[in-house]
């Protein structure tokens, strides 16, 4: 088992400075424009009741934003949903046709008829999970058990201080390996090495996941105790194109539910008309470049990164990384 940060970093490595600098502590105009174009989000809440993950969906713009807050009507969240002021919350915002996602973390400030969130962190997540899962290639039908047909999931975790995190994961169908009746294994492929979710698992020992098959309304939600492993035999069982994952999360199932997501039905994320017209939504490269420039990290190296970054270079870097480091 992987039980320490040093063991984790030996598996996944440590993030480079530009990766650390892609986050900001508010919603800048580009992030707000992104959220305005999004009809679908995953929402994670962590508090005294534990950790949970669900979907929220509606017409683009159903999430309202301010510089340091966002809000949405509770009726637009799949239930059951519980949240209290002070709970940690994480949101993963998807824009149709775009492989990158936007992650927004903070704290619940109100949760009666409306969920209101004080924003503490905002950053772009790379598109590897969406590419591996062929997320924007929906299936017209998906015969079989929901977990077995799933190609995409959101891993929900929380650290010791109660900060929630929502991390996208994806692969071809069957990537969520049911080891036995009570245990599911989730592979982790090469990424940006932030490993926020993995660090949280080391902190709290618990997680939840919500899995789906693109194009289908049925989702499966699992909650339970979590641990990390780099066991060679298990990783070999989850190889794709003869490439093993670098680590896996083991989730001991304590609660499991399957249901048809009303949020997905409302969001219609795979409908062609949901793809924003050119210029209606910032590109991921524009967001990343802007956020690096807004990041407050001090020092000569950080200043050099801010001066050098621009959308065209970010686009080139993303394309290169997706080409050589997908698996």
Secondary structure, 3 states (H helix, E strand, C coil): CECCHHHHHHHHCCCCHHHHCCCECCCCHHHHHHHHCCCEEEEEEEECCEEEEEEEECCCCCCEECCCEEEEEHHHECCCCCCCCCCEEEEEEECCCCCCEEEEEEEEEEECCEEEEEEEEEEEECCHHHHHCCCCCCCCCCCCCHHHHCCEEEEEEECCCCCEEEEEEECCCCCEEEEECCEEEEEECCCCCCCHHHHHHHHHCEEEEEEECCCCCEEEEEEEEEEEECCHHHHHHCCECCECCCEEEEEEEEEEEEEECHHHHHHCCCCHHHCCCCCCCCCHHHHHHHHHHHCCCCCHHHHHHHHHCCHHHHHHHHHHHHHHCCC
